[in-house]
Amino acid sequence: MLLFVLPLLFAATACTHSVPPQAGTIVRDTLSGVPCCIYLPQAYAERAQKQEIFPVLYLQHGMFGSEDDWTKQGRLVAIMDSLLRRGEVKEMVVVMPDNFLGSLPPTERQALMAAADVTPDGEPFDTSNGAAHWRKLTYEQEKNCETSGYWETHFAAFMAEAERRYRVSREPSQRAVAGLSMGGYHTMMVAHELDGQFAYVGMFSPATFVHYAPSEPALLWVGIGNEDFLYDMLQDYRHWLETNHREYTYYESAGGHDWPNWQDYIGRFLKLLF
């Protein structure tokens, strides 16, 4: 009997140790009136008590998304924890705002959040996917909000609030900003509006309606799938970058405008930070 039990005990112990503990946690907060998910590495509380600070990545979602997108569909926690366990990234704080709501002035934001959850045609909207706001507007209405410039001109105040509330760096060399699709557009515009404030800029399948770029970041990283509907638009942006002698790193994958690609891109981008 003992010979039978010992292998079982060994197997149970092996299974326990084969699943490493989670390295980071997600907290929900509101910064400058904007809902956020914030990834804190495992050592955050202990190091914060010692007055240490962390590098920070401001990571933005796409159109019709919310602050939950990168943690739910993007698997940010699993990706970050895996990279940390392998020693391939530095510990950092990741601030994931609802950059759509951030594109609205406070009174408009409050009115939209308080409005009934209905689709533009008046039908009830299923809010179970975590993006309770987006179908309250039509495509054109949301696009107009997101391209109004409000988020970009108020991002410095948003960032200052994050720096007051969390132990994150105020040094440009320890700051990164990135985003997918419309969040890539916001990334381009934030990096332009706050030129010199981010050493690392990542644009994943970005919507580049206009052409801007930060002056001299340590890294401008651009990725897209060769079947993405924004592919041709991005090639125009690349041509503009090269014509204006802007250095950048380009990564092209197979596939389209989808989460498997963005999960790949964020992993590649994280390895290059700080």
C-alpha beads as a LAMMPS data file, in Angstrom:
LAMMPS data file: protein, C-alpha beads

274 atoms
273 bonds

1 atom types
1 bond types

-500.0 500.0 xlo xhi
-500.0 500.0 ylo yhi
-500.0 500.0 zlo zhi

Masses

1 110.0

Atoms # bond

1 1 1 0.000 0.000 0.000
2 1 1 2.806 2.409 0.887
3 1 1 4.420 1.817 -2.470
4 1 1 1.160 2.843 -4.150
5 1 1 0.654 6.010 -2.035
6 1 1 4.144 7.443 -2.427
7 1 1 3.923 7.882 -6.216
8 1 1 0.555 9.605 -5.772
9 1 1 2.039 12.003 -3.216
10 1 1 4.951 12.713 -5.519
11 1 1 2.599 13.322 -8.463
12 1 1 0.476 15.699 -6.403
13 1 1 3.551 17.625 -5.303
14 1 1 4.843 17.789 -8.857
15 1 1 1.494 19.116 -10.135
16 1 1 1.427 21.769 -7.441
17 1 1 4.841 23.057 -8.387
18 1 1 4.255 22.827 -12.133
19 1 1 1.811 25.771 -11.978
20 1 1 3.794 28.879 -10.915
21 1 1 1.951 31.430 -8.772
22 1 1 0.510 34.478 -10.481
23 1 1 3.142 37.207 -10.620
24 1 1 0.829 40.202 -10.845
25 1 1 -2.652 41.425 -9.997
26 1 1 -5.254 43.691 -11.580
27 1 1 -6.859 46.513 -9.646
28 1 1 -9.706 48.688 -10.866
29 1 1 -9.526 52.439 -10.349
30 1 1 -10.748 55.732 -11.760
31 1 1 -8.089 58.290 -12.700
32 1 1 -9.170 61.805 -13.652
33 1 1 -12.687 60.436 -14.059
34 1 1 -11.593 57.669 -16.471
35 1 1 -12.170 53.996 -15.536
36 1 1 -8.953 51.951 -15.598
37 1 1 -7.590 48.476 -15.093
38 1 1 -4.092 48.568 -13.621
39 1 1 -1.624 45.703 -13.604
40 1 1 0.604 45.679 -10.511
41 1 1 3.569 43.275 -10.360
42 1 1 3.838 40.882 -7.442
43 1 1 6.513 42.920 -5.660
44 1 1 4.603 46.189 -6.000
45 1 1 3.341 46.560 -2.416
46 1 1 6.648 45.591 -0.823
47 1 1 8.714 47.866 -3.061
48 1 1 6.241 50.732 -2.813
49 1 1 6.656 50.690 0.967
50 1 1 10.381 51.216 0.370
51 1 1 9.543 54.247 -1.804
52 1 1 10.743 52.479 -4.935
53 1 1 9.159 53.321 -8.275
54 1 1 8.310 51.228 -11.333
55 1 1 8.493 51.822 -15.054
56 1 1 5.029 52.324 -16.514
57 1 1 3.230 51.385 -19.711
58 1 1 0.026 53.211 -20.663
59 1 1 -1.844 50.651 -22.803
60 1 1 -4.951 51.555 -24.809
61 1 1 -7.780 49.531 -26.343
62 1 1 -9.431 49.833 -29.740
63 1 1 -12.691 51.291 -30.972
64 1 1 -15.827 49.932 -29.264
65 1 1 -13.652 48.609 -26.447
66 1 1 -13.208 49.343 -22.754
67 1 1 -10.589 49.231 -20.016
68 1 1 -11.184 45.460 -19.689
69 1 1 -10.156 44.550 -23.219
70 1 1 -6.453 43.970 -22.619
71 1 1 -7.056 41.874 -19.495
72 1 1 -9.905 39.788 -20.913
73 1 1 -9.406 39.341 -24.662
74 1 1 -5.769 40.410 -24.654
75 1 1 -4.681 38.035 -21.840
76 1 1 -2.329 40.741 -20.574
77 1 1 -1.896 39.198 -17.116
78 1 1 -0.984 35.751 -18.450
79 1 1 1.410 37.221 -21.016
80 1 1 3.103 39.510 -18.522
81 1 1 3.391 36.829 -15.848
82 1 1 4.861 34.344 -18.322
83 1 1 7.461 36.844 -19.534
84 1 1 8.373 37.803 -15.973
85 1 1 8.851 34.202 -14.923
86 1 1 11.219 33.693 -17.848
87 1 1 13.088 36.895 -17.008
88 1 1 12.312 38.435 -20.392
89 1 1 10.758 41.688 -19.149
90 1 1 11.273 44.121 -16.305
91 1 1 8.669 44.488 -13.592
92 1 1 6.388 47.364 -14.508
93 1 1 2.982 48.867 -13.864
94 1 1 0.546 48.760 -16.797
95 1 1 -2.225 51.371 -16.792
96 1 1 -5.122 50.445 -19.104
97 1 1 -7.641 53.298 -19.371
98 1 1 -11.016 53.436 -21.061
99 1 1 -9.616 55.748 -23.705
100 1 1 -13.025 56.081 -25.357
101 1 1 -14.602 57.586 -22.233
102 1 1 -11.394 59.580 -21.840
103 1 1 -12.191 61.142 -25.219
104 1 1 -15.327 62.753 -23.776
105 1 1 -15.433 65.892 -21.595
106 1 1 -16.580 65.085 -18.033
107 1 1 -20.204 66.212 -18.441
108 1 1 -20.650 64.229 -21.674
109 1 1 -18.903 61.229 -20.129
110 1 1 -21.205 61.231 -17.106
111 1 1 -24.298 61.598 -19.270
112 1 1 -23.278 58.691 -21.494
113 1 1 -22.455 56.419 -18.568
114 1 1 -25.806 57.241 -16.955
115 1 1 -27.801 56.682 -20.154
116 1 1 -29.804 53.506 -20.682
117 1 1 -27.926 50.544 -22.141
118 1 1 -29.536 50.432 -25.573
119 1 1 -28.241 50.052 -29.106
120 1 1 -28.442 52.990 -31.528
121 1 1 -31.728 51.552 -32.865
122 1 1 -33.245 51.547 -29.377
123 1 1 -32.975 47.833 -28.638
124 1 1 -31.700 46.629 -25.226
125 1 1 -27.971 45.983 -25.160
126 1 1 -26.350 42.964 -23.506
127 1 1 -23.692 44.451 -21.209
128 1 1 -22.254 41.091 -20.119
129 1 1 -19.142 41.510 -22.285
130 1 1 -17.874 44.325 -20.043
131 1 1 -18.110 47.118 -22.626
132 1 1 -21.338 48.631 -21.368
133 1 1 -20.962 51.950 -23.121
134 1 1 -19.961 51.406 -26.686
135 1 1 -23.271 50.524 -28.338
136 1 1 -24.890 53.656 -26.925
137 1 1 -23.396 55.433 -29.939
138 1 1 -23.301 54.739 -33.641
139 1 1 -20.000 54.068 -35.390
140 1 1 -19.793 57.630 -36.709
141 1 1 -20.661 59.128 -33.318
142 1 1 -17.969 57.132 -31.551
143 1 1 -15.394 57.854 -34.247
144 1 1 -16.118 61.586 -33.969
145 1 1 -15.630 61.408 -30.190
146 1 1 -12.399 59.457 -30.446
147 1 1 -10.863 61.793 -33.024
148 1 1 -11.906 65.021 -31.290
149 1 1 -8.465 65.462 -29.699
150 1 1 -9.841 65.778 -26.165
151 1 1 -8.065 62.673 -24.833
152 1 1 -4.703 63.718 -26.204
153 1 1 -4.846 67.253 -24.812
154 1 1 -5.903 65.954 -21.386
155 1 1 -3.574 62.958 -21.243
156 1 1 -0.937 64.857 -19.263
157 1 1 -3.463 65.433 -16.460
158 1 1 -4.497 61.769 -16.585
159 1 1 -0.864 60.682 -16.399
160 1 1 -0.180 63.063 -13.503
161 1 1 -3.046 61.490 -11.570
162 1 1 -1.578 58.014 -12.173
163 1 1 1.774 59.275 -10.894
164 1 1 0.178 60.676 -7.744
165 1 1 -1.747 57.506 -6.972
166 1 1 0.817 54.859 -7.892
167 1 1 4.557 54.409 -7.581
168 1 1 5.258 54.912 -11.279
169 1 1 8.104 56.804 -12.862
170 1 1 7.874 60.369 -14.112
171 1 1 11.027 59.944 -16.176
172 1 1 10.445 59.708 -19.949
173 1 1 13.061 56.946 -20.132
174 1 1 10.831 54.835 -17.862
175 1 1 7.542 55.591 -19.635
176 1 1 5.899 53.761 -22.553
177 1 1 2.617 54.244 -24.388
178 1 1 0.958 51.779 -26.747
179 1 1 -2.383 50.786 -28.187
180 1 1 -4.248 48.770 -30.784
181 1 1 -6.371 50.006 -33.695
182 1 1 -8.053 53.243 -32.557
183 1 1 -5.858 52.967 -29.471
184 1 1 -2.917 53.004 -31.880
185 1 1 -4.270 56.277 -33.251
186 1 1 -4.508 57.623 -29.693
187 1 1 -0.952 56.436 -29.048
188 1 1 0.331 58.312 -32.083
189 1 1 -1.503 61.469 -31.042
190 1 1 -0.520 61.267 -27.348
191 1 1 3.136 60.731 -28.281
192 1 1 2.900 63.734 -30.617
193 1 1 1.069 65.949 -28.101
194 1 1 3.533 65.021 -25.335
195 1 1 6.609 64.805 -27.545
196 1 1 9.659 63.656 -25.622
197 1 1 7.682 62.255 -22.681
198 1 1 7.703 58.596 -23.772
199 1 1 10.852 56.691 -24.648
200 1 1 8.834 53.761 -25.999
201 1 1 5.864 53.963 -28.358
202 1 1 3.954 50.935 -29.676
203 1 1 1.282 50.984 -32.373
204 1 1 -0.544 47.717 -33.088
205 1 1 -2.682 47.691 -36.272
206 1 1 -3.073 51.451 -35.814
207 1 1 -5.632 53.676 -37.484
208 1 1 -3.396 56.367 -38.971
209 1 1 -5.916 58.869 -40.353
210 1 1 -3.250 61.532 -39.969
211 1 1 0.524 61.259 -39.828
212 1 1 2.446 62.209 -36.715
213 1 1 5.342 60.703 -34.805
214 1 1 7.383 61.580 -31.723
215 1 1 10.740 63.158 -32.477
216 1 1 13.351 60.782 -31.080
217 1 1 11.927 57.941 -28.991
218 1 1 14.190 55.063 -28.025
219 1 1 11.691 52.805 -29.806
220 1 1 8.806 53.397 -32.197
221 1 1 7.361 49.921 -32.797
222 1 1 4.685 49.315 -35.436
223 1 1 3.015 45.971 -36.167
224 1 1 0.196 44.766 -38.422
225 1 1 -1.154 41.624 -40.093
226 1 1 -0.888 41.311 -43.854
227 1 1 -4.653 40.728 -44.100
228 1 1 -5.603 43.640 -41.843
229 1 1 -8.124 46.074 -43.356
230 1 1 -5.849 48.915 -42.155
231 1 1 -2.823 47.458 -43.934
232 1 1 -2.723 49.923 -46.846
233 1 1 -3.317 52.877 -44.521
234 1 1 -0.336 51.811 -42.427
235 1 1 1.882 51.458 -45.488
236 1 1 1.119 55.107 -46.290
237 1 1 2.137 55.991 -42.734
238 1 1 5.388 54.021 -43.105
239 1 1 6.142 55.948 -46.271
240 1 1 5.583 59.194 -44.368
241 1 1 7.898 58.038 -41.558
242 1 1 10.645 57.196 -44.010
243 1 1 10.197 60.380 -46.020
244 1 1 10.564 62.349 -42.790
245 1 1 13.577 60.304 -41.654
246 1 1 11.886 58.849 -38.582
247 1 1 13.391 55.636 -37.272
248 1 1 10.982 52.838 -36.422
249 1 1 10.744 49.071 -36.025
250 1 1 8.224 47.337 -38.266
251 1 1 6.784 43.883 -37.716
252 1 1 4.416 42.246 -40.180
253 1 1 2.583 39.044 -39.370
254 1 1 0.027 36.867 -41.066
255 1 1 -3.641 37.360 -40.304
256 1 1 -5.894 40.320 -39.786
257 1 1 -7.301 42.782 -37.285
258 1 1 -7.633 40.384 -34.374
259 1 1 -6.619 39.504 -30.828
260 1 1 -4.200 36.663 -31.659
261 1 1 -2.053 39.225 -33.468
262 1 1 -2.337 41.844 -30.732
263 1 1 -1.406 39.292 -28.075
264 1 1 1.679 38.500 -30.148
265 1 1 2.536 42.179 -30.618
266 1 1 2.229 43.122 -26.949
267 1 1 4.536 40.248 -26.002
268 1 1 7.154 41.354 -28.513
269 1 1 6.843 44.997 -27.468
270 1 1 7.101 44.281 -23.729
271 1 1 10.424 42.493 -24.198
272 1 1 11.954 45.686 -25.642
273 1 1 10.934 48.082 -22.868
274 1 1 13.115 49.786 -20.267

Bonds

1 1 1 2
2 1 2 3
3 1 3 4
4 1 4 5
5 1 5 6
6 1 6 7
7 1 7 8
8 1 8 9
9 1 9 10
10 1 10 11
11 1 11 12
12 1 12 13
13 1 13 14
14 1 14 15
15 1 15 16
16 1 16 17
17 1 17 18
18 1 18 19
19 1 19 20
20 1 20 21
21 1 21 22
22 1 22 23
23 1 23 24
24 1 24 25
25 1 25 26
26 1 26 27
27 1 27 28
28 1 28 29
29 1 29 30
30 1 30 31
31 1 31 32
32 1 32 33
33 1 33 34
34 1 34 35
35 1 35 36
36 1 36 37
37 1 37 38
38 1 38 39
39 1 39 40
40 1 40 41
41 1 41 42
42 1 42 43
43 1 43 44
44 1 44 45
45 1 45 46
46 1 46 47
47 1 47 48
48 1 48 49
49 1 49 50
50 1 50 51
51 1 51 52
52 1 52 53
53 1 53 54
54 1 54 55
55 1 55 56
56 1 56 57
57 1 57 58
58 1 58 59
59 1 59 60
60 1 60 61
61 1 61 62
62 1 62 63
63 1 63 64
64 1 64 65
65 1 65 66
66 1 66 67
67 1 67 68
68 1 68 69
69 1 69 70
70 1 70 71
71 1 71 72
72 1 72 73
73 1 73 74
74 1 74 75
75 1 75 76
76 1 76 77
77 1 77 78
78 1 78 79
79 1 79 80
80 1 80 81
81 1 81 82
82 1 82 83
83 1 83 84
84 1 84 85
85 1 85 86
86 1 86 87
87 1 87 88
88 1 88 89
89 1 89 90
90 1 90 91
91 1 91 92
92 1 92 93
93 1 93 94
94 1 94 95
95 1 95 96
96 1 96 97
97 1 97 98
98 1 98 99
99 1 99 100
100 1 100 101
101 1 101 102
102 1 102 103
103 1 103 104
104 1 104 105
105 1 105 106
106 1 106 107
107 1 107 108
108 1 108 109
109 1 109 110
110 1 110 111
111 1 111 112
112 1 112 113
113 1 113 114
114 1 114 115
115 1 115 116
116 1 116 117
117 1 117 118
118 1 118 119
119 1 119 120
120 1 120 121
121 1 121 122
122 1 122 123
123 1 123 124
124 1 124 125
125 1 125 126
126 1 126 127
127 1 127 128
128 1 128 129
129 1 129 130
130 1 130 131
131 1 131 132
132 1 132 133
133 1 133 134
134 1 134 135
135 1 135 136
136 1 136 137
137 1 137 138
138 1 138 139
139 1 139 140
140 1 140 141
141 1 141 142
142 1 142 143
143 1 143 144
144 1 144 145
145 1 145 146
146 1 146 147
147 1 147 148
148 1 148 149
149 1 149 150
150 1 150 151
151 1 151 152
152 1 152 153
153 1 153 154
154 1 154 155
155 1 155 156
156 1 156 157
157 1 157 158
158 1 158 159
159 1 159 160
160 1 160 161
161 1 161 162
162 1 162 163
163 1 163 164
164 1 164 165
165 1 165 166
166 1 166 167
167 1 167 168
168 1 168 169
169 1 169 170
170 1 170 171
171 1 171 172
172 1 172 173
173 1 173 174
174 1 174 175
175 1 175 176
176 1 176 177
177 1 177 178
178 1 178 179
179 1 179 180
180 1 180 181
181 1 181 182
182 1 182 183
183 1 183 184
184 1 184 185
185 1 185 186
186 1 186 187
187 1 187 188
188 1 188 189
189 1 189 190
190 1 190 191
191 1 191 192
192 1 192 193
193 1 193 194
194 1 194 195
195 1 195 196
196 1 196 197
197 1 197 198
198 1 198 199
199 1 199 200
200 1 200 201
201 1 201 202
202 1 202 203
203 1 203 204
204 1 204 205
205 1 205 206
206 1 206 207
207 1 207 208
208 1 208 209
209 1 209 210
210 1 210 211
211 1 211 212
212 1 212 213
213 1 213 214
214 1 214 215
215 1 215 216
216 1 216 217
217 1 217 218
218 1 218 219
219 1 219 220
220 1 220 221
221 1 221 222
222 1 222 223
223 1 223 224
224 1 224 225
225 1 225 226
226 1 226 227
227 1 227 228
228 1 228 229
229 1 229 230
230 1 230 231
231 1 231 232
232 1 232 233
233 1 233 234
234 1 234 235
235 1 235 236
236 1 236 237
237 1 237 238
238 1 238 239
239 1 239 240
240 1 240 241
241 1 241 242
242 1 242 243
243 1 243 244
244 1 244 245
245 1 245 246
246 1 246 247
247 1 247 248
248 1 248 249
249 1 249 250
250 1 250 251
251 1 251 252
252 1 252 253
253 1 253 254
254 1 254 255
255 1 255 256
256 1 256 257
257 1 257 258
258 1 258 259
259 1 259 260
260 1 260 261
261 1 261 262
262 1 262 263
263 1 263 264
264 1 264 265
265 1 265 266
266 1 266 267
267 1 267 268
268 1 268 269
269 1 269 270
270 1 270 271
271 1 271 272
272 1 272 273
273 1 273 274
